[in-house]
Amino acid sequence: MGWEIDIAKIHNATKLIAEYYVGGRGNFYSLLKAIANVLAQWTGETYVGAVKERGVQNAFQRFFVEIFCLACELENKGYPTKTEREFVSCARYQGDIYRYIGSDSPCLKCEGVEYNEIYVSWSKEKGNSYILSKLYSPIYLISAKLSDKFYGFDIERFERLYSQISHKQSNIAKGAEREVVFPTLKEVIVNIQEVINDDET
């Protein structure tokens, strides 16, 4: 696929996350920088409709599992810092999310929705012509609602936090995607509909 995913950076960030919340070791700003580097790969080096290679998928999966573990630990911490609290809010998105699924190749057909615990990209916006334009029919729009024990990771909110503390624009979030990371769990799905891509040739 030509992706330039640095799996070593993902593994390193995952290790730093665990060390921070398990052993209390590390600087939180340095940790956020490592997380930002991985999220930049997630949004900039993975492609709509394309299946990730197994090693890449596993690395990202462990990373996001640790992200949510970190948020839980910080939430239960007696005296979290302001930045730690703001990070927790990034991993506590609840509300409506939407996801298009389809194939990135006219030769391959999407077989429908596959439910699993693999973290994938969703959007807070129902319509996204850019994502739709990258997919071939059949295309499905999944609508879900996160509430109760279900939380997503809000990349847009993380970018605002990281840009604020690093004093520079990080460009992690892409365009109008308004991305939230969450698995495709049957419990939160409220609707699935097939959609037509008018741009498809």
Buried (B, 14 or more C-beta within 10 A) or exposed (E): EEBEBBBEBBBBBBBBBBEBBEEEEBEBEEBBBBBBBBBBBBBBBBEBBBEBEEEBBBBBBBBBBBBBBBBBBBBEBEEBEEBBEBBBBBBBBBEBBBBBBBBBEEEEEBEEEEEEEBBBBBBBBEEBEEBBEBBBBBBBBBBBBBEEEBBBBBBBBBBBBBBEBEEEEBEBBBEBBBBBBBBBEEEBBEEBEEBEBEEEE
